[in-house]
Amino acid sequence: MTEQNPELIAGRYQLVERIGQGGMGRVWRGLDQQLFGREVAVKEILFPPGLDDGDRAALLRRFTSEARAAVTLSHPGVITVHDVVEHHGAPVIVMELIRGQSLAAAIKERGRLPVRRVAEIGAAMLDALAEAHGARIVHRDIKPDNVLLTKDRVVLTDFGIAHLADATTKLSHSGTVIGTPQYMPPEQLEGKRPTPANDLWALGATLYHAVEGHPPFDADGLHALAVAVFTRPHRPPVHAGPLTPVLDALLTKDPAQRVSAADAAEMLASVLRSSPPRTDASVVHGPTQEDGPTHDHDPGREPAPTPTPAPRVPTPTPAPRVPTPTPDPRVPAPAPDAAAEHASAPTRPQQPPTPSPPTPTVQDSGSASPPHHPVPDRPTAPPASPADDTVTLGATATSEHVERASARRRPGLTRRSAILGTALAVLTTGSVLTWTLTRDDDAPRDGAAGSGAGATSVTVVIGVDAPLSGGLSSMGAGVRNSADLAVRTANESRHVPGVTFEIKALDDEADPAKGAPNAAQFVSDDKVLGVVGPLNSGVARTLVPPLARAGVVNVSPGNTDPVLTLGPDWAAGTSSRPHATYFRTIATDVAQGPFAARHLHGAKMTKLYVIDDASPHGTAVTAGLTAEFTKLGGTVVGTEQIDPAERAFAGLAVRVRSSGADAVYFGGYYDAAAPLSQQLKQAGVSVPLMGGDGIFDQQYLTANPEAEGDLATNIGLPAEESEPGRDFLARYEKAGYPQEAGWYGPYAYDATWTLIEAVKAVVTANGGTLPDNARAKLAEAVAGSAFDGVTGRVAFDEYGDTVNRRLTVYTVNAGSWKVVTSGPAAP
């Protein structure tokens, strides 16, 4: 088809002019001669070059089938497909003609878009995707070019190349991958069967481009881009403000751990509630020159903002407002790879959602027993009856979308698994675990007796974010209980005269999607001066940024991702602190590799085969290990990366055996490490496998009968190894908590005590009273903290990391992990 010789397609569609072209097709404005000349958009699919006749025929059948499936979709956010025909051996899709501008053209013309406008676009796209995914259609090519903006609609186009989620056929042996690499998730770049999670990643990449002015990943060439998507985190957003947690959750690399559509909708709704409606021209009406000619654009007409679509899933309790940073000057965006103009007949305007009223929650309170003082005998576990202020759940609105997404999630079994963003099965949406030990505000608070606080005492709340339900709940409960013990300690000993401390514990379920809503709840409570937690790095990526933007200090006892304190370029030797209010009492992944290298070399294992799973954790620990091992004079006899989903390692075992390695080091998680270790031993590789704390898990032992002699590092020291640690465990046991303190309990105690000491410093500096701006002053006070805690010396470096970096090596002995040695991270 050419503009010089317009053709009649299928005997009825007259082509008038070409209005756009991209890698997958050409779009024409046409007239339907059988419907009185109605204007339509006619898209001619362009097949990839080099296909043989068989591949071409298979693609034709597939495209035609899938495009006809898209005809069944009826939604204002999905372009209406009128007809699917064949012309000269290629499929042609006839659609409604939408007069508007693509999101790509809007970014190119205006630079990055305002946060609220991007949130509106994202909410509309999610609503449309819910309709498509409900019909088992996966779009596969969401990008700014395929999002059209009109005065009252946000419309997804190009469902003609979508893939039915239950399709079993793949593109032929040509290996063609459909999609645009800058917006494709790792699993799609690998050519795996598409799922709705593909579209959620692409949505995240599209919204990132819209709010930042450039895609989340960029590199020279497809190979370099693919490597970046597989192995590196996306560039931290600079201008996204409250959208940052949404983007981080959508751009989670593992599709099983990626945020669900329901949770993403909840997070976007929270952003919209916290951002005032815009009255400026955030929506454009006519296409740019790139989009093709405009036919109805009125230059004098004021653009009207697109209403936010009504969510298709129940919206849980609204999260309180998070301040939105003032947008910076526009950043030019790269030109989109395709532009197309479509238009539709007028459609019914979508109504904005009605915000749900806030769900009241019961405030946490707790008290503590002093580390070197008598401990109250009464346990502080939550009471058992509603009349006695039982544990209560907040909004529990469940949805079909959440339940479907939950069923796809891999069970999270260790903290390290969750560092990649392990999303545990979500039983309820927006669940908030709140805990109180008092019946009314006038009653004496448990643990405050003897403190002399009385009616004039000021209450300071310390937030605790931890997994209190799901597979990691035992560790999360240990964190919460240890924080409560520190609070009881301060109240019993009157550590800060005139101040009574309480805790407010929120459940994050080890789910990154819970981080932002929990942060919003902490921020909105004026009594919360600081937050302890989270346990998981995946949750930290969504919890820490909004806390930092609001100036709420945050001390974590558990997450170990170096990026959180050292910035995204730390591995390249450039460290920069991303969050001035974030600290942690435990060492990071940076220390694990060198510590393991020194142990192996000291044990006369001088030839090492190094394997990792390309995850941030895996690459971080192996990079440090390799550098230190070679510096000590050791030899790396082989390196390899594996697919973390891989479970067959026969070929790798042969290569390891022939290398003559004294040991194998694996950077990754127990679910891949267990079969790797077993198959190495079965292939005659009788050397130990060592890993970081990603393999330090009981399930590594139960899944691997050949684990005897294998090694792992864990960050920190066992509490039993020191006198303060043993004292902590004794007081914890005497307090009667129903759960064990666990590995991270002592670090949670010290994190809480850090905040208590900081409050004391602020009160002392203000003449014995708590100033109105105490929250703003607390970060500086935490940065200057220095005291002897239950885990050793508690102090922080210029990045917010602990200066007391100690680790432990374990070995598998008689089916259990046993301590080999402990020591400082640095020699």
HELIX and SHEET records of a PDB file:
HELIX    1   1 GLN A   33  LEU A   35  5                                   3    
HELIX    2   2 ASP A   53  ALA A   70  1                                  18    
HELIX    3   3 LEU A  103  ARG A  110  1                                   8    
HELIX    4   4 VAL A  115  GLY A  134  1                                  20    
HELIX    5   5 PRO A  144  ASN A  146  5                                   3    
HELIX    6   6 PHE A  159  ILE A  161  5                                   3    
HELIX    7   7 PRO A  181  TYR A  183  5                                   3    
HELIX    8   8 PRO A  186  LEU A  189  1                                   4    
HELIX    9   9 PRO A  196  GLU A  212  1                                  17    
HELIX   10  10 LEU A  222  THR A  231  1                                  10    
HELIX   11  11 GLY A  241  LEU A  243  5                                   3    
HELIX   12  12 THR A  244  LEU A  250  1                                   7    
HELIX   13  13 ALA A  261  SER A  274  1                                  14    
HELIX   14  14 GLN A  289  ASP A  291  5                                   3    
HELIX   15  15 PRO A  386  ASP A  388  5                                   3    
HELIX   16  16 GLU A  400  ARG A  408  1                                   9    
HELIX   17  17 ARG A  415  ILE A  419  1                                   5    
HELIX   18  18 GLY A  454  THR A  456  5                                   3    
HELIX   19  19 SER A  473  GLU A  492  1                                  20    
HELIX   20  20 PRO A  512  LYS A  514  5                                   3    
HELIX   21  21 GLY A  515  SER A  524  1                                  10    
HELIX   22  22 SER A  537  ARG A  549  1                                  13    
HELIX   23  23 VAL A  563  LEU A  566  1                                   4    
HELIX   24  24 TRP A  570  ALA A  572  5                                   3    
HELIX   25  25 ASP A  589  GLY A  602  1                                  14    
HELIX   26  26 PRO A  616  LYS A  631  1                                  16    
HELIX   27  27 ALA A  650  SER A  659  1                                  10    
HELIX   28  28 TYR A  670  GLN A  682  1                                  13    
HELIX   29  29 GLN A  698  THR A  702  1                                   5    
HELIX   30  30 ALA A  719  GLU A  721  5                                   3    
HELIX   31  31 GLU A  723  ALA A  735  1                                  13    
HELIX   32  32 GLY A  745  ALA A  765  1                                  21    
HELIX   33  33 ALA A  774  ALA A  783  1                                  10    
SHEET    1   A 6 LEU A   8  ILE A   9  0                                        
SHEET    2   A 6 TYR A  13  GLN A  21 -1                                        
SHEET    3   A 6 GLY A  25  ASP A  32 -1                                        
SHEET    4   A 6 ARG A  38  ILE A  45 -1                                        
SHEET    5   A 6 ALA A  90  GLU A  96 -1                                        
SHEET    6   A 6 VAL A  81  HIS A  87 -1                                        
SHEET    1   B 3 GLN A 101  SER A 102  0                                        
SHEET    2   B 3 VAL A 147  LEU A 149 -1                                        
SHEET    3   B 3 VAL A 154  LEU A 156 -1                                        
SHEET    1   C 2 ILE A 137  VAL A 138  0                                        
SHEET    2   C 2 HIS A 163  LEU A 164 -1                                        
SHEET    1   D 2 THR A 392  LEU A 393  0                                        
SHEET    2   D 2 LEU A 433  THR A 434 -1                                        
SHEET    1   E 5 VAL A 499  ASP A 507  0                                        
SHEET    2   E 5 VAL A 458  ALA A 466  1                                        
SHEET    3   E 5 VAL A 528  VAL A 532  1                                        
SHEET    4   E 5 VAL A 553  SER A 556  1                                        
SHEET    5   E 5 TYR A 582  ARG A 584  1                                        
SHEET    1   F 7 THR A 635  GLN A 641  0                                        
SHEET    2   F 7 LYS A 607  ASP A 612  1                                        
SHEET    3   F 7 ALA A 663  GLY A 667  1                                        
SHEET    4   F 7 LEU A 689  GLY A 691  1                                        
SHEET    5   F 7 LEU A 711  ILE A 715  1                                        
SHEET    6   F 7 ARG A 806  ASN A 813 -1                                        
SHEET    7   F 7 SER A 816  PRO A 824 -1                                        
SHEET    1   G 2 ALA A 786  GLY A 789  0                                        
SHEET    2   G 2 GLY A 792  ALA A 795 -1                                        
END                                                                             
